[in-house]
């Protein structure tokens, strides 16, 4: 699930590399950065245009495309269900690389990984970048959807009190002290706050599986863990981290807080975390 720059460098040409850089407040910034420089052979994957379908109403700020649309999008990038794929961004997987990883896993591709440290770690290792863009050969992607990886708002509401909810946003947004993007401030009742950045070490690299076991030690392993964030992006590194830590029942609420907070009659809590 996590690979080093050296691992990737030694396998350039054997794996498909995706550049998923994205800025929530400037949706064109990632593509501009890609065209300025990227890893050799990397293809750009657009969080706003390809990993979300904004034609869908009532599903949060970055609604998931249908499985068929996801599979078609990956196929156009030369990716099949069996392709080996490494994804990077400039936030160690927290902005959009982990979302791409989750989408591939959801569709049945179990060969996707995140580049540890992102593009900065690649450059710090002395490896080359380029501005050359090569169009891919289209592939065929026959999805085998993992339905148990995804939950809706209605399902989350019905599972309040039984499932464990993990809120991946900052402590300030979780507590309702600030909300720069969504209709209401606060969190889903009963949710525990595990900001996604907690899966990283102080140097910005990913924690080991053993360190992640300790990080999530407060969570029970015999209950479903539902992970959410603002719009289903930064929840994905927590999903990946929980999987690495050995949790079996981990699901993504893709609509996340932007969906929940826009729904009439859906309860909201504010205040200090209960963990």
C-alpha positions as CSV (number, residue, x, y, z in Angstrom):
1,X,0.0,0.0,0.0
2,X,3.0,2.3,0.6
3,X,6.1,2.3,-1.5
4,X,9.4,4.3,-1.2
5,X,10.9,6.5,-3.9
6,X,13.6,4.0,-4.5
7,X,11.1,1.2,-4.9
8,X,9.3,3.2,-7.5
9,X,12.5,4.4,-9.3
10,X,13.7,0.8,-9.7
11,X,10.3,-0.1,-11.3
12,X,9.7,2.9,-13.6
13,X,8.2,1.5,-16.8
14,X,6.8,-1.5,-15.0
15,X,4.0,0.4,-13.1
16,X,1.6,3.1,-14.0
17,X,2.2,6.4,-12.1
18,X,-0.5,8.8,-11.3
19,X,0.0,12.4,-10.2
20,X,-3.0,13.4,-8.0
21,X,-1.9,16.8,-6.7
22,X,-4.9,18.9,-5.7
23,X,-5.8,22.0,-3.7
24,X,-9.2,22.3,-2.2
25,X,-9.1,26.1,-2.5
26,X,-7.6,26.2,-6.0
27,X,-8.8,23.3,-8.1
28,X,-6.5,24.2,-11.0
29,X,-3.3,24.3,-9.0
30,X,-2.6,20.6,-9.2
31,X,-2.8,20.4,-12.9
32,X,-0.6,23.5,-13.3
33,X,1.9,21.9,-11.0
34,X,1.8,18.7,-13.0
35,X,2.5,20.5,-16.3
36,X,5.4,22.3,-14.7
37,X,7.0,19.1,-13.5
38,X,6.1,15.5,-12.6
39,X,7.6,12.1,-12.3
40,X,8.7,10.5,-15.5
41,X,5.8,8.8,-17.3
42,X,3.3,10.1,-14.7
43,X,-0.3,10.8,-15.8
44,X,-2.4,13.4,-14.2
45,X,-5.6,12.4,-12.4
46,X,-7.9,15.3,-11.6
47,X,-9.6,15.2,-8.2
48,X,-12.3,17.7,-9.1
49,X,-13.0,16.5,-12.7
50,X,-12.2,12.8,-12.7
51,X,-12.5,11.5,-9.1
52,X,-15.7,13.4,-8.5
53,X,-18.9,13.8,-10.4
54,X,-20.4,17.2,-9.6
55,X,-23.4,16.5,-11.7
56,X,-24.7,14.3,-8.8
57,X,-26.8,16.4,-6.4
58,X,-27.1,15.8,-2.6
59,X,-24.0,13.7,-2.1
60,X,-21.5,16.2,-0.8
61,X,-18.9,18.5,-2.4
62,X,-17.1,15.7,-4.3
63,X,-19.6,13.0,-5.1
64,X,-18.1,9.7,-6.2
65,X,-18.6,8.9,-9.8
66,X,-20.5,5.7,-10.6
67,X,-18.4,2.5,-10.7
68,X,-18.8,2.4,-14.4
69,X,-17.6,5.9,-14.9
70,X,-14.6,5.3,-12.5
71,X,-13.6,2.2,-14.5
72,X,-13.9,4.0,-17.8
73,X,-11.8,6.9,-16.5
74,X,-9.0,4.5,-15.3
75,X,-9.2,2.6,-18.5
76,X,-8.5,5.7,-20.5
77,X,-5.3,6.1,-18.5
78,X,-4.2,2.6,-19.5
79,X,-5.2,1.0,-16.2
80,X,-6.9,-2.3,-15.9
81,X,-8.1,-4.3,-12.9
82,X,-4.7,-6.0,-12.7
83,X,-2.5,-3.0,-13.4
84,X,0.2,-2.0,-10.9
85,X,-0.3,1.6,-10.0
86,X,1.6,4.1,-7.8
87,X,-0.1,7.4,-6.9
88,X,1.5,10.5,-5.4
89,X,0.5,14.0,-4.5
90,X,2.2,16.7,-2.4
91,X,0.5,15.9,0.9
92,X,1.6,12.3,1.5
93,X,-1.6,10.9,0.2
94,X,-4.0,13.1,2.3
95,X,-5.4,15.3,-0.5
96,X,-6.2,13.0,-3.4
97,X,-3.6,10.2,-3.8
98,X,-5.4,8.1,-1.2
99,X,-8.8,8.8,-2.9
100,X,-7.4,7.4,-6.1
101,X,-6.0,4.4,-4.2
102,X,-9.5,3.9,-2.6
103,X,-11.3,4.1,-5.9
104,X,-9.0,1.5,-7.4
105,X,-9.4,-0.8,-4.5
106,X,-13.2,-0.3,-4.5
107,X,-13.3,-1.4,-8.2
108,X,-11.3,-4.5,-7.4
109,X,-7.7,-3.5,-8.3
110,X,-5.6,-4.6,-5.4
111,X,-2.3,-3.5,-6.8
112,X,-2.4,0.2,-6.1
113,X,0.1,2.0,-3.7
114,X,0.9,5.5,-2.4
115,X,4.3,7.0,-2.8
116,X,5.7,7.6,0.6
117,X,6.5,11.3,1.0
118,X,5.0,12.3,-2.3
119,X,6.8,14.2,-5.0
120,X,8.9,16.1,-2.5
121,X,10.5,12.8,-1.2
122,X,11.1,11.8,-4.8
123,X,12.9,15.0,-5.5
124,X,14.8,14.9,-2.2
125,X,16.1,11.5,-3.2
126,X,17.7,13.0,-6.3
127,X,15.4,11.3,-8.8
128,X,14.4,13.1,-12.0
129,X,11.2,15.0,-12.9
130,X,10.0,16.1,-16.4
131,X,7.4,18.2,-18.0
132,X,6.9,15.7,-20.9
133,X,3.4,14.3,-21.2
134,X,2.9,11.0,-23.1
135,X,-0.6,10.0,-23.9
136,X,-1.4,6.5,-22.6
137,X,-2.8,3.5,-24.5
138,X,-6.3,2.8,-23.4
139,X,-6.9,-0.4,-21.5
140,X,-10.0,-2.4,-20.5
141,X,-11.1,-2.2,-16.8
142,X,-13.7,-4.8,-15.8
143,X,-14.7,-3.7,-12.2
144,X,-15.4,-6.1,-9.4
145,X,-17.0,-3.6,-7.0
146,X,-16.4,-4.1,-3.2
147,X,-19.9,-2.9,-2.1
148,X,-18.9,-3.3,1.6
149,X,-16.3,-0.5,1.3
150,X,-18.9,2.3,1.0
151,X,-21.8,3.6,3.0
152,X,-24.5,6.3,2.4
153,X,-25.8,9.0,4.7
154,X,-28.9,6.9,5.4
155,X,-26.8,3.9,6.3
156,X,-24.6,6.0,8.6
157,X,-27.7,7.4,10.3
158,X,-29.1,3.9,10.9
159,X,-25.8,2.7,12.3
160,X,-25.4,5.5,14.9
161,X,-24.6,3.8,18.2
162,X,-23.6,0.5,16.7
163,X,-20.7,1.4,14.3
164,X,-17.6,3.4,15.2
165,X,-17.3,6.7,13.4
166,X,-14.0,8.3,12.7
167,X,-13.9,12.0,11.7
168,X,-10.7,12.7,9.7
169,X,-10.9,16.5,9.8
170,X,-8.9,18.9,11.9
171,X,-9.7,19.2,15.6
172,X,-11.1,22.7,15.1
173,X,-13.5,21.6,12.4
174,X,-14.5,18.5,14.4
175,X,-15.3,20.6,17.5
176,X,-17.3,23.1,15.5
177,X,-14.9,26.0,16.2
178,X,-14.6,26.8,12.5
179,X,-16.2,25.6,9.3
180,X,-14.7,27.2,6.1
181,X,-16.5,25.0,3.6
182,X,-19.7,23.3,4.7
183,X,-23.2,24.5,5.8
184,X,-22.9,23.6,9.5
185,X,-20.1,23.3,12.0
186,X,-19.6,20.3,14.2
187,X,-19.5,16.5,13.7
188,X,-21.7,13.4,13.5
189,X,-22.8,12.4,17.0
190,X,-20.5,9.9,18.6
191,X,-17.7,10.3,16.1
192,X,-14.1,10.1,17.3
193,X,-11.6,12.6,16.0
194,X,-8.6,11.1,14.2
195,X,-7.2,13.9,11.9
196,X,-5.8,12.2,8.9
197,X,-2.3,13.7,9.4
198,X,-1.9,11.4,12.5
199,X,-1.1,8.5,10.2
200,X,2.2,10.2,9.4
201,X,5.4,10.5,11.4
202,X,6.9,13.9,12.3
203,X,9.1,13.7,9.2
204,X,6.0,13.4,7.0
205,X,6.4,9.8,6.0
206,X,3.8,7.1,6.7
207,X,3.8,5.3,10.0
208,X,4.6,1.6,10.0
209,X,1.8,-0.9,10.4
210,X,2.9,-1.5,14.0
211,X,2.8,2.3,14.7
212,X,-0.7,2.5,13.2
213,X,-1.9,-0.3,15.4
214,X,-0.9,1.9,18.4
215,X,-2.4,5.0,16.8
216,X,-5.8,3.3,16.5
217,X,-5.5,1.4,19.8
218,X,-8.7,3.1,21.2
219,X,-10.9,1.7,18.4
220,X,-12.6,-1.7,18.8
221,X,-11.8,-4.3,16.2
222,X,-15.1,-6.2,16.4
223,X,-17.3,-3.3,15.1
224,X,-17.6,-1.6,11.7
225,X,-15.5,1.5,11.5
226,X,-17.0,4.2,9.3
227,X,-14.6,6.9,8.2
228,X,-15.5,10.4,6.9
229,X,-14.0,13.9,6.5
230,X,-15.3,17.0,4.7
231,X,-16.0,15.5,1.3
232,X,-14.6,12.0,1.1
233,X,-11.0,12.9,0.2
234,X,-8.9,13.1,3.4
235,X,-10.8,10.3,5.0
236,X,-9.1,7.9,2.5
237,X,-5.7,8.0,4.1
238,X,-7.4,7.0,7.4
239,X,-9.1,4.1,5.5
240,X,-5.8,3.0,4.2
241,X,-4.1,3.3,7.6
242,X,-6.9,1.3,9.3
243,X,-6.5,-1.4,6.7
244,X,-2.7,-1.4,7.3
245,X,-3.4,-1.7,11.0
246,X,-5.4,-4.8,10.5
247,X,-8.9,-3.6,10.8
248,X,-11.3,-5.7,8.7
249,X,-14.6,-3.8,8.7
250,X,-13.6,-0.3,7.4
251,X,-16.0,1.7,5.2
252,X,-15.9,5.1,3.7
253,X,-18.8,7.6,4.0
254,X,-17.9,9.4,0.8
255,X,-20.4,12.2,1.1
256,X,-18.9,12.9,4.5
257,X,-19.6,16.1,6.5
258,X,-20.5,18.2,3.4
259,X,-23.3,15.8,2.7
260,X,-24.4,15.2,6.3
261,X,-24.4,18.8,7.3
262,X,-26.7,19.7,4.3
263,X,-29.4,17.2,5.3
264,X,-32.5,18.3,7.2
265,X,-33.0,16.4,10.4
266,X,-29.6,14.8,10.6
267,X,-28.1,15.4,14.1
268,X,-25.0,17.4,14.8
269,X,-22.7,17.6,17.8
270,X,-20.1,20.2,18.7
271,X,-17.5,20.4,21.4
272,X,-14.5,18.5,22.6
273,X,-13.8,15.0,21.3
274,X,-14.9,12.2,23.5
275,X,-11.9,10.0,22.9
